[in-house]
Amino acid sequence: MTPPAPSPSLAAVAAAAAAVVLLLVPACSEAWTCAEPRRSLGPPSRRRPAPASRRDGPTPVDGLVLGARAPSCGAISSASSTDEKWPSQKRMNDYESLGEMTQMAHEHLEMLSTRDLSAFWTQVSKLLRGRNQQEKMEPCALDQLKAILLRTLTDIQDCSPRDLTQVTLALAKIITAVENHGGMPEHSPHRILHNRLIGKSAQHKQFIFGELTTASMPILPEFDERCLSNLIYAFGLVKYVHVFEDGSTNFDHLAAEAVPRLGNFNAQDMSDLIWAYATAKMHHKHLFKAMADGIVQLDSLRSFEPQHFSNIVWAFATMGESHPKLSEKVAHHIVHLDNLMAFDPQALSKIVWAYATAGEFHQNLFESVAHHIVHLDNLMSFKPQDLSNIVWAYATVAVFHRNLFERVADHIVRLDSLRTFNPQNLSNTVWAYATAEETHPKLFKKVADHIVRLDSLRPFEPQNLSNTVWAYATAVEYHPKLFEKFADHIVQLENLRSFDPQAISNTVWAYATAGESHPKLFEKVSDHIVELDNLRSFVPQSISNILWAYATAKESNNILFQRLSRAALRNRNAFRFNSQFIANFLWAAATYGHVEQQIFKTMATTAASLLTKCNEQELSNLAWAYAVAEVQTPLLFNHDFINICLEKEGNFTLEALRQLHQWNLWQEELESNLRLPPSLQEKCYQAFVSLDPHPSAFQDDVVLELSAIGLDPEEEVLTKSGYRLDALVEVNGHRMAVEMDGPTHFLDRRPTGNTIMKRRQVTKLDGFQVIPVLYWEWSRLKKDRGKKQQYLCSLLGLTLQDDVVSELSAIGLNPEEEVLTKSGYRLDALVEVNGSKTAVEVDGPTHFFDRRPTGNTILKRRQVTKLDGFPVISVPYWEWNRFKHRGETQQYLCSLLGMS
């Protein structure tokens, strides 16, 4: 249900912010008790009016009515009447049982002062931290706590700042302690307090802190600095934001009171105050700047403890409030300490996390912290979040401290299990090691094995999933079961709306890089992108990485490619393209076989302007892509390009050199004057021909049938240009390259960029006509060798019957074609030799099985001879295909026909 406002004159209470920060919540301030004022406040100040006047009378919330009283459970001491005095022999902080103290307070509720009530709630918060977990409270405790709470909220309207602060802070600590314990046994203290102070949808918490806000805002000038700081800390602890009618919040009014008095705040007060604003996600630039300026102006920071430093820099980083001078002063102070033994693991991790998050790099600070951690006896006091945040911070600022990374990894590997690591701890840890290029196979294996054993991946957020697989792919730490588990989980999700473009691109990039095939994952992602209303949230990096991943993984989706490429081209003026985007985008387009010249021409000017910023892989990707597309652009490819390649000559990978070789061949195709220098040409050529051939079963099968039709193929022929041909055959005096194009040669049955370029360059530069044997056509023929041989004859232009008839005419026999005999057979050719008519049958692959005549062939020969009276001369296709020249074929026919 929706909680009513605490007053008709106040706006509805804003819902508490969710999921505040990635770091552990810092320990609550122990200095919660309001100290005597550290400066004379003078006469009591006149209370200023609240932002809106408060209504008189009780405000009901789910049975909460100010002034109500619950029935007693029965006396547990001699005091059975509210007329009797509170037992003086036992003070509130002497109680060790929460149930007993609640019963006693309820029995004497009428005589309790606001100071007693604040002491009660303070003792409750202390007992929750140290109480016996097995304690069980009476069922009536819920009503007793309600009565005590309502009495408290009634009395605080006119109590002192000290008591008001103490009650607010105590209630905040209690709520924080029981917030996540609603599932405990019904009569446990945590469950009862959760139901009473928080309630369903936090309506009780909203009501309580609405009353506390209403009581405190008008009298803020009467709070001393310690009470003001603790009040702010309490509101931050429960993340309670109260919005008034004028749009201002309780945090705005608190800041207005605090800023002029910051000079009187001690280190603890400043730390608690600024931590509260960051925890509640309340921006207040003036407050942050004033506090930072004040700290910078201090002569020294000796009064600050480690937790103060960690809370302050954490708050500034969390809220994105940059103040370089503050960062420098704090770092300088820490670096010049004798040692860091006073800093606990949480303080260390929060400090380096804050500097990394804020982009405030301080080499000496990171060195000091790393040196301290490396020389500790052990890391058992470090929690998983401390460890993951530390390595994350060092990787983020690119401080690669090998000993630190090794120490942390060794510690994690030695742990019995990783049950205490949450998904973010796991993903941040492996992300850090991958980013820092710190190899540690045992760490990666331990994390992967742990994740694979998990019953479910539901706790993993999209960023956890994408960062984890990204880390394994980047670190070349492949774990197939991990990749399979993540992909299966993503595929089973109802939708991918919670994945942002970066999470999507990192995920598919990782699977493509790792060579982990999972078609259903790629299909799920492409369907999601295609169905989006628009792609405005996709930055160039995400677009290029996605296209690159699909092209690399040979997972084609034309609609996806068109959608992403159009988004990139449409927004090219708004996007700030970098060299990686241009190179990957065009490389993906060429790999897909999408070589529309308009795309390449549109990108040429931008590519030329980024040429000097390209690394070796980007240079070769650009060159290769334009070579595939055959888009010559002197603006991009000129002597400047050659000089840049020369400068990077020693850094090109083998794959990059191979791509440059194909670009150089393209220049030969164009007969241009632009060439790579001879030394680089030679390196490129050697890289290109260094790949060892690996004939497939498909290739072996085709070569077998080429031999069966008498073509005597040469296999794995190295051409002048450096390409290797699957088979080279000679047909009618012409040499032809037969390429067995399997699935890797296509994307969606469209030839890939490499396939396109090989066919073109072998034809143009080596002079061989390329005949592709398509895998899906070949597979349709199954095991029928006759059909396979006939298919090859057709591809190669082996029109056997026409050729034989032509040669029969050439030797002067004037053949009749397709003659219908009396018996009903059709003869391929009928010729007259020495006064007798002879049938010439051109027997192709379908007439034989393993070069033995089929039944139909045998029967036709016999019956034409016996019934029609024509002797039959067979011209087997494999014998015919052996001959290279017309003279040989004519001599062969004369021999068959008995002609001299």
Beta strands, then each sheet from edge to edge (+ up, - down):
strand 1: 714-718
strand 2: 724-731
strand 3: 734-741
strand 4: 746-747
strand 5: 750-751
strand 6: 769-774
strand 7: 816-820
strand 8: 826-833
strand 9: 836-843
strand 10: 848-849
strand 11: 852-853
strand 12: 872-876
sheet 1: 1+ 2- 3+ 6+
sheet 2: 4+ 5-
sheet 3: 7+ 8- 9+ 12+
sheet 4: 10+ 11-
end
